């Protein structure tokens, strides 16, 4: 009897342990002095989440979540800070295990790759050697084109391979350099992989290879190792060229795709070492290093790649300037900045802009207008920058002049009509999901109530509610009561009406 009693208790303890393992309880996020305050909001639509993130004073970002028990591919969008996401991410694996970084349109970002091939269709392929060769080739091109030194030690190598598929993510952490946005990353990668792309097209009969193209291809390093076969046996590239689009969702470290168990982990041939700040775990430092848009504004050289306009300009070279006609994602801010630099008879212009999503900064390089608040005059040759802080809703001036390099002007408020917080109107139904203490993300009751009230308003107008069938039912019930219970006094009816109708 005693043994059976303890056996039952042991079974309950095991069940509890299994339950806590599946649904652990996490402590509430308590930010340190240097960390952002708690912001944790989930939206059904990506554009609403992005608008809300831009309206926040805190340093928040947008992440996409594939939710369990929903149709394949359906995503909801979380707005929070890097530190708060990591706090819950390491605990609530059941609800946050299918998580993607949203790479905002126009945001400065790191160079990154998505690599994969079907193992049964490429039995002779050595994935590790292919990754190593690609990293070396890209590093050589970064030196040739931009003069930037790079090696495998600058590349975070993440692996989510399975028995069927070889899968890697590469994130380049260059020394004080990043790309203008992921569109420019894609252009650079297309350019340096052009030999193997042309070869693939020529073999498919899509491209007639000229003698000049053939000679150039022979001079280029052999990139045939990047050609693989898909499930159907057709030729394709080891590098996925489709991941360089605006607002791209890029899967996070420690996350897997819906219905899969292969989460990204550090590859065993990784040579990158994340720098852990004081009080930060190694795991968190890897997580932060894996974020494509986690790029600081300070001291960054912005790399660009413009589409060549002529055949003669198709040589491997970067284009550094942007015309003033090219607009940022915040066109109303562009217009305001132009109003700042078009005065005193001088027609200043925007030479180029860069958007730092991690700090919500729009940095404009200005041409033809060189007024500097530091020296109280126009510089003779060096240009200025106008920095717009979208979080604080202010702008200030910085300078390219060596004597003014560390200068920052006073901050001036942005006009209210261009502030995101003023433009953004957040309806109750926009945040349709909430996360409970156990980490479960479910539709909020507010959203359900709003939906129900919307359905009611569509079915019947509030102007006619209670005027027809309800009135008839009320009169019938009143007649039945009077017949069975005798007369109802007028005073009782008046009292009931007064309680029912406060007006």
C-alpha positions as CSV (number, residue, x, y, z in Angstrom):
1,X,0.0,0.0,0.0
2,X,2.8,2.4,1.0
3,X,4.7,1.5,-2.2
4,X,1.6,2.2,-4.3
5,X,1.0,5.5,-2.6
6,X,4.6,6.7,-3.3
7,X,4.3,5.4,-6.8
8,X,1.2,7.6,-7.4
9,X,3.0,10.6,-6.0
10,X,6.1,10.0,-8.1
11,X,3.9,9.7,-11.2
12,X,2.3,13.1,-10.4
13,X,5.7,14.7,-9.9
14,X,6.9,13.3,-13.3
15,X,3.7,14.7,-15.0
16,X,4.3,18.1,-13.4
17,X,7.9,18.1,-14.5
18,X,6.9,17.2,-18.0
19,X,4.2,20.0,-18.0
20,X,6.7,22.6,-16.8
21,X,9.2,21.5,-19.4
22,X,6.5,22.0,-22.1
23,X,5.1,25.2,-20.6
24,X,7.7,26.8,-18.4
25,X,6.9,29.8,-16.3
26,X,9.2,32.7,-16.9
27,X,9.8,35.7,-14.7
28,X,8.5,39.0,-15.9
29,X,10.8,41.0,-18.1
30,X,12.5,43.7,-15.9
31,X,14.7,46.0,-18.0
32,X,18.0,47.2,-16.6
33,X,18.8,50.8,-16.6
34,X,20.3,50.8,-20.2
35,X,17.6,48.5,-21.6
36,X,14.3,49.6,-23.2
37,X,11.0,49.5,-21.2
38,X,8.7,46.6,-21.8
39,X,6.8,46.7,-25.2
40,X,5.2,43.4,-26.2
41,X,2.4,43.8,-28.8
42,X,1.2,41.2,-31.4
43,X,-0.6,42.2,-34.6
44,X,-2.4,40.3,-37.3
45,X,-0.9,42.5,-40.1
46,X,2.7,43.3,-40.9
47,X,2.1,46.9,-42.0
48,X,0.3,47.7,-38.8
49,X,3.1,46.2,-36.7
50,X,5.7,48.2,-38.7
51,X,3.7,51.4,-38.2
52,X,3.4,50.8,-34.5
53,X,7.1,50.1,-34.1
54,X,7.9,53.3,-35.9
55,X,5.6,55.2,-33.5
56,X,7.3,53.8,-30.3
57,X,9.8,55.9,-28.3
58,X,11.6,52.7,-27.3
59,X,14.0,50.8,-29.5
60,X,11.6,48.1,-30.8
61,X,11.6,45.9,-33.8
62,X,9.2,43.7,-35.8
63,X,9.3,39.9,-35.8
64,X,7.1,37.4,-37.6
65,X,5.7,34.4,-35.8
66,X,4.4,31.2,-37.4
67,X,1.6,30.2,-35.0
68,X,0.9,26.5,-34.2
69,X,-2.6,25.1,-35.0
70,X,-3.2,27.6,-37.9
71,X,-3.1,27.3,-41.6
72,X,0.4,26.6,-43.1
73,X,2.3,29.9,-43.6
74,X,0.0,32.1,-41.6
75,X,2.0,34.6,-39.5
76,X,1.3,37.1,-36.8
77,X,3.7,40.0,-36.0
78,X,5.3,40.8,-32.7
79,X,6.7,44.3,-31.8
80,X,9.3,44.2,-29.0
81,X,12.9,45.0,-28.2
82,X,15.8,42.7,-28.7
83,X,16.4,42.3,-25.0
84,X,12.7,41.5,-24.2
85,X,12.4,39.1,-27.0
86,X,15.5,37.2,-25.8
87,X,14.1,37.1,-22.3
88,X,11.0,35.2,-23.4
89,X,12.5,33.5,-26.4
90,X,14.8,31.3,-24.4
91,X,11.8,30.1,-22.2
92,X,8.6,30.0,-24.4
93,X,9.9,27.7,-27.0
94,X,6.4,26.3,-27.8
95,X,5.0,29.7,-28.9
96,X,8.2,31.5,-30.1
97,X,10.0,28.6,-31.8
98,X,9.0,29.7,-35.3
99,X,10.3,33.3,-35.3
100,X,11.6,35.5,-38.1
101,X,13.3,38.9,-38.1
102,X,11.4,41.3,-40.4
103,X,14.1,43.2,-42.4
104,X,12.4,46.6,-42.9
105,X,12.4,48.3,-46.3
106,X,15.3,50.6,-46.6
107,X,17.0,49.6,-43.4
108,X,20.8,49.4,-43.1
109,X,21.8,45.8,-42.7
110,X,24.5,43.2,-42.7
111,X,25.5,41.1,-45.6
112,X,23.7,37.7,-45.3
113,X,23.1,34.5,-47.2
114,X,20.6,31.7,-47.2
115,X,22.2,28.5,-48.5
116,X,20.6,25.1,-49.2
117,X,20.6,22.0,-51.4
118,X,18.7,18.7,-51.6
119,X,21.1,16.0,-50.3
120,X,19.7,13.0,-52.2
121,X,20.0,14.9,-55.5
122,X,23.6,16.0,-54.7
123,X,25.2,12.9,-53.2
124,X,28.7,14.0,-54.0
125,X,28.4,17.5,-52.6
126,X,30.4,18.5,-49.6
127,X,28.4,21.2,-47.9
128,X,31.1,22.4,-45.5
129,X,33.6,22.8,-48.2
130,X,31.1,24.7,-50.4
131,X,30.4,27.1,-47.5
132,X,34.1,27.6,-46.8
133,X,34.8,28.3,-50.5
134,X,31.9,30.7,-50.8
135,X,33.0,32.7,-47.7
136,X,36.5,33.0,-49.1
137,X,35.2,34.1,-52.5
138,X,32.9,36.8,-50.9
139,X,35.7,38.0,-48.7
140,X,37.9,38.4,-51.7
141,X,35.2,40.4,-53.5
142,X,34.7,42.6,-50.5
143,X,38.4,43.5,-50.6
144,X,38.4,44.0,-54.4
145,X,35.3,46.2,-54.5
146,X,35.2,48.0,-51.2
147,X,38.7,47.5,-49.7
148,X,37.3,45.7,-46.7
149,X,39.2,43.0,-45.0
150,X,37.1,40.0,-44.1
151,X,37.6,36.3,-43.2
152,X,35.6,33.4,-41.9
153,X,36.1,34.8,-38.4
154,X,33.7,37.7,-39.4
155,X,31.0,35.3,-40.5
156,X,28.4,33.8,-38.1
157,X,27.7,30.3,-39.6
158,X,24.3,28.8,-38.6
159,X,23.1,25.3,-39.4
160,X,19.6,23.8,-39.7
161,X,20.4,20.8,-41.9
162,X,18.4,17.6,-41.9
163,X,18.9,14.2,-43.4
164,X,17.2,15.4,-46.5
165,X,18.4,19.0,-46.8
166,X,21.6,20.9,-46.2
167,X,20.7,24.4,-44.9
168,X,22.8,27.3,-43.6
169,X,22.5,31.0,-42.8
170,X,25.6,33.2,-43.1
171,X,25.6,36.6,-41.4
172,X,28.7,38.8,-42.1
173,X,29.7,41.2,-39.2
174,X,32.1,43.5,-41.1
175,X,34.4,45.9,-39.3
176,X,32.5,49.3,-39.1
177,X,30.7,48.7,-42.4
178,X,27.2,47.6,-43.5
179,X,25.0,47.7,-46.6
180,X,22.5,50.5,-47.2
181,X,19.7,47.9,-47.3
182,X,19.0,44.4,-48.3
183,X,18.2,45.4,-51.9
184,X,21.8,46.6,-52.2
185,X,23.0,43.4,-50.6
186,X,21.1,41.5,-53.3
187,X,22.5,43.6,-56.1
188,X,26.1,43.0,-54.8
189,X,25.5,39.2,-54.5
190,X,23.9,39.1,-58.0
191,X,27.0,41.0,-59.4
192,X,29.7,38.8,-57.8
193,X,27.8,35.6,-58.8
194,X,27.1,36.7,-62.3
195,X,29.6,34.2,-63.8
196,X,27.8,31.2,-62.4
197,X,24.4,32.8,-63.1
198,X,25.3,33.4,-66.8
199,X,26.7,29.8,-67.0
200,X,23.5,28.4,-65.7
201,X,21.4,30.5,-68.2
202,X,23.7,29.5,-71.1
203,X,23.4,25.8,-70.3
204,X,19.6,26.3,-70.2
205,X,19.7,28.0,-73.6
206,X,18.5,31.3,-72.0
207,X,21.6,33.2,-72.8
208,X,23.9,33.3,-75.9
209,X,27.5,33.5,-74.6
210,X,29.5,36.0,-76.5
211,X,33.3,35.7,-76.9
212,X,33.8,38.5,-74.4
213,X,31.5,36.8,-71.8
214,X,33.3,33.5,-72.3
215,X,36.7,35.1,-71.8
216,X,35.6,36.9,-68.7
217,X,34.1,33.7,-67.3
218,X,37.4,31.9,-67.9
219,X,39.2,34.7,-66.0
220,X,36.9,34.5,-63.0
221,X,37.4,32.0,-60.2
222,X,35.6,28.7,-60.8
223,X,32.2,28.9,-59.2
224,X,30.9,25.6,-60.4
225,X,30.6,24.4,-56.8
226,X,27.6,26.7,-56.4
227,X,25.6,24.8,-59.0
228,X,23.4,22.1,-57.4
229,X,20.3,20.1,-58.4
230,X,16.9,20.5,-56.8
231,X,14.5,17.6,-56.0
232,X,13.4,17.4,-59.6
233,X,17.0,17.1,-60.8
234,X,17.1,20.5,-62.4
235,X,20.1,22.8,-62.1
236,X,19.8,25.6,-59.4
237,X,22.1,27.7,-57.2
238,X,23.4,26.8,-53.7
239,X,22.7,30.5,-52.9
240,X,19.0,31.5,-52.6
241,X,18.8,34.8,-54.5
242,X,15.2,35.4,-53.4
243,X,15.8,36.6,-49.9
244,X,16.7,40.2,-50.8
245,X,13.2,41.8,-51.0
246,X,11.7,44.6,-48.9
247,X,10.3,43.6,-45.4
248,X,11.8,40.2,-45.8
249,X,11.2,37.6,-43.0
250,X,14.5,35.9,-42.2
251,X,14.4,33.0,-39.7
252,X,16.1,33.5,-36.4
253,X,18.8,31.6,-34.5
254,X,17.2,28.8,-32.5
255,X,14.0,28.9,-34.6
256,X,12.6,26.3,-37.0
257,X,10.0,26.3,-39.7
258,X,6.4,25.4,-38.9
259,X,6.1,21.6,-38.9
260,X,9.9,21.1,-38.8
261,X,12.2,20.3,-35.9
262,X,15.4,21.7,-37.4
263,X,16.1,24.9,-35.6
264,X,19.2,27.0,-36.5
265,X,22.2,26.4,-34.2
266,X,25.8,27.4,-34.5
267,X,27.5,25.2,-37.1
268,X,30.3,22.9,-36.0
269,X,32.6,24.6,-38.6
270,X,31.7,28.1,-37.5
271,X,34.8,30.3,-36.8
272,X,32.9,33.4,-35.6
273,X,33.1,34.4,-31.9
274,X,30.4,36.7,-30.7
275,X,31.6,39.5,-28.3
276,X,29.6,39.1,-25.1
277,X,29.0,42.4,-23.2
278,X,29.2,42.4,-19.4
279,X,26.3,40.6,-17.8
280,X,25.3,39.0,-21.2
281,X,25.4,35.2,-21.8
282,X,27.2,33.7,-24.8
283,X,23.8,32.5,-26.2
284,X,22.4,36.0,-26.1
285,X,25.5,37.5,-27.8
286,X,25.1,35.0,-30.6
287,X,21.4,35.8,-30.9
288,X,22.2,39.6,-31.2
289,X,25.0,38.9,-33.8
290,X,22.6,36.8,-35.9
291,X,20.1,39.8,-36.3
292,X,20.6,41.2,-39.8
293,X,19.4,44.7,-38.9
294,X,21.3,45.0,-35.5
295,X,23.6,47.7,-36.9
296,X,24.6,50.8,-35.0
297,X,24.7,54.2,-36.6
298,X,28.0,55.2,-35.0
299,X,31.1,54.9,-37.2
300,X,29.5,52.8,-40.0
301,X,30.6,53.0,-43.6
302,X,27.6,52.4,-45.8
303,X,28.1,50.2,-48.8
304,X,26.0,50.5,-51.9
305,X,25.6,48.8,-55.3
306,X,23.7,50.7,-58.0
307,X,22.3,49.0,-61.1
308,X,24.6,49.8,-64.0
309,X,23.0,51.8,-66.7
310,X,25.2,50.9,-69.7
311,X,27.1,47.9,-70.9
312,X,30.4,49.8,-70.3
313,X,29.5,50.3,-66.6
314,X,28.9,46.7,-65.9
315,X,32.4,46.2,-64.6
316,X,32.7,45.2,-60.9
317,X,32.6,48.5,-59.2
318,X,30.4,50.2,-56.6
319,X,28.4,53.4,-57.1
320,X,28.6,55.7,-54.1
321,X,26.1,58.4,-54.7
322,X,22.3,58.5,-54.8
323,X,20.4,61.1,-56.7
324,X,18.1,63.4,-54.8
325,X,15.1,62.0,-56.7
326,X,15.4,58.7,-54.9
327,X,13.1,58.7,-51.9
328,X,13.3,57.0,-48.6
329,X,10.4,55.0,-47.2
330,X,9.4,58.2,-45.3
331,X,8.7,60.5,-48.1
332,X,7.1,63.2,-45.9
333,X,10.3,63.3,-43.9
334,X,12.3,63.7,-47.2
335,X,10.2,66.7,-48.1
336,X,10.8,68.3,-44.7
337,X,14.6,67.8,-44.9
338,X,14.6,69.4,-48.3
339,X,12.8,72.4,-46.8
340,X,15.6,72.7,-44.3
341,X,18.3,72.8,-46.9
342,X,16.5,74.9,-49.5
343,X,16.7,78.4,-48.2
344,X,18.8,81.6,-48.2
345,X,18.8,81.3,-52.0
346,X,20.6,77.9,-51.9
347,X,19.0,74.9,-53.4
348,X,20.4,72.1,-51.3
349,X,19.5,68.5,-52.2
350,X,19.6,65.0,-50.7
351,X,22.7,63.2,-52.0
352,X,21.7,59.9,-50.3
353,X,19.9,58.6,-47.3
354,X,20.5,55.6,-44.9
355,X,18.0,54.1,-42.5
356,X,19.2,52.5,-39.3
357,X,16.3,50.4,-38.0
358,X,18.1,49.4,-34.8
359,X,18.1,53.1,-33.7
360,X,15.2,54.4,-35.8
361,X,17.5,57.0,-37.5
362,X,17.2,58.4,-41.0
363,X,20.6,59.9,-41.9
364,X,20.6,62.3,-44.9
365,X,23.9,63.2,-46.7
366,X,23.2,66.8,-48.0
367,X,24.7,68.3,-51.2
368,X,25.1,72.0,-52.1
369,X,24.1,73.2,-48.6
370,X,27.0,73.3,-46.1
371,X,25.8,75.5,-43.2
372,X,27.3,74.2,-40.0
373,X,25.9,75.2,-36.6
374,X,29.2,74.5,-35.0
375,X,31.2,77.2,-36.9
376,X,28.2,79.4,-37.6
377,X,29.0,79.5,-41.3
378,X,29.1,77.5,-44.6
379,X,31.9,75.0,-44.9
380,X,34.0,75.6,-48.0
381,X,34.2,72.0,-49.2
382,X,32.8,69.5,-46.6
383,X,29.2,68.6,-46.6
384,X,26.8,68.2,-43.7
385,X,24.3,65.5,-42.6
386,X,20.8,65.9,-41.3
387,X,19.9,63.2,-38.8
388,X,16.2,62.5,-38.1
389,X,15.4,60.5,-35.0
390,X,12.0,58.9,-35.7
391,X,11.7,57.7,-32.1
392,X,12.3,61.0,-30.4
393,X,10.7,62.9,-33.3
394,X,13.6,65.4,-33.5
395,X,16.3,66.3,-36.1
396,X,19.8,67.6,-35.7
397,X,22.8,68.4,-37.9
398,X,26.2,66.6,-38.0
399,X,29.2,67.2,-40.2
400,X,31.7,65.5,-42.4
401,X,34.4,68.2,-41.7
402,X,37.3,66.7,-39.7
403,X,37.2,69.6,-37.2
404,X,33.4,69.0,-36.6
405,X,33.3,65.3,-36.8
406,X,32.2,64.8,-33.2
407,X,29.9,67.8,-33.2
408,X,26.1,67.4,-32.9
409,X,23.8,70.4,-33.2
410,X,20.9,71.1,-30.9
411,X,17.8,68.9,-31.4
412,X,14.8,70.5,-33.1
413,X,11.3,69.0,-33.1
414,X,9.9,67.6,-36.3
415,X,6.6,69.1,-37.5
416,X,3.7,67.3,-35.9
417,X,2.1,66.4,-39.2
418,X,5.1,64.2,-40.2
419,X,5.5,62.4,-36.8
420,X,4.6,58.8,-36.9
421,X,2.9,59.0,-33.5
422,X,0.6,61.6,-34.9
423,X,-0.1,59.8,-38.1
424,X,-0.5,56.4,-36.5
425,X,-4.0,55.6,-35.2
426,X,-4.1,52.2,-33.4
427,X,-7.6,50.6,-33.4
428,X,-8.4,48.1,-30.7
429,X,-8.8,45.3,-33.2
430,X,-5.3,45.9,-34.6
431,X,-3.8,44.1,-31.6
432,X,-5.7,40.9,-32.0
433,X,-3.4,38.6,-29.9
434,X,-2.1,38.5,-26.4
435,X,0.5,36.3,-24.6
436,X,-0.4,34.9,-21.2
437,X,1.9,34.0,-18.3
438,X,2.5,30.5,-19.7
439,X,3.7,31.9,-23.1
440,X,0.5,31.0,-25.0
441,X,-0.3,33.5,-27.8
442,X,-4.1,33.6,-28.3
443,X,-6.6,36.1,-29.8
444,X,-7.5,38.7,-27.2
445,X,-11.0,39.0,-25.7
446,X,-11.1,42.6,-26.8
447,X,-10.6,41.6,-30.4
448,X,-13.3,38.9,-30.1
449,X,-15.7,41.5,-28.6
450,X,-14.9,44.0,-31.3
451,X,-15.5,41.3,-33.9
452,X,-18.8,40.2,-32.4
453,X,-20.0,43.8,-32.1
454,X,-19.0,44.4,-35.7
455,X,-21.1,41.3,-36.8
456,X,-24.1,42.6,-34.8
457,X,-23.9,46.0,-36.3
458,X,-23.9,44.5,-39.8
459,X,-26.9,42.3,-39.0
460,X,-29.0,44.9,-37.4
461,X,-28.7,48.7,-36.9
462,X,-28.6,50.1,-33.4
463,X,-31.4,52.5,-34.5
464,X,-33.9,49.7,-35.0
465,X,-32.6,47.3,-32.3
466,X,-35.5,46.5,-30.0
467,X,-38.2,48.2,-32.0
468,X,-39.9,45.3,-33.7
469,X,-39.8,41.7,-32.6
470,X,-38.4,42.5,-29.1
471,X,-41.2,44.9,-28.4
472,X,-43.8,42.3,-29.5
473,X,-42.2,39.7,-27.2
474,X,-42.1,42.2,-24.3
475,X,-45.8,43.1,-24.7
476,X,-46.8,39.4,-24.9
477,X,-44.8,38.6,-21.7
478,X,-46.4,41.6,-20.0
479,X,-49.9,40.4,-21.0
480,X,-49.3,36.9,-19.8
481,X,-48.0,38.2,-16.5
482,X,-51.0,40.4,-16.0
483,X,-53.4,37.6,-16.8
484,X,-51.8,35.3,-14.3
485,X,-50.8,37.7,-11.5
486,X,-53.4,40.5,-11.7
487,X,-52.7,44.2,-12.3
488,X,-49.3,45.8,-12.2
489,X,-49.3,49.1,-10.6
490,X,-48.3,52.2,-12.6
491,X,-45.7,53.1,-9.9
492,X,-43.9,49.7,-10.3
493,X,-43.8,50.1,-14.1
494,X,-42.3,53.7,-13.7
495,X,-39.7,52.4,-11.2
496,X,-38.7,49.6,-13.6
497,X,-38.4,52.0,-16.5
498,X,-36.3,54.4,-14.5
499,X,-33.9,51.6,-13.5
500,X,-33.7,50.3,-17.1
501,X,-33.3,53.7,-18.8
502,X,-30.9,56.0,-17.0
503,X,-31.9,58.9,-19.3
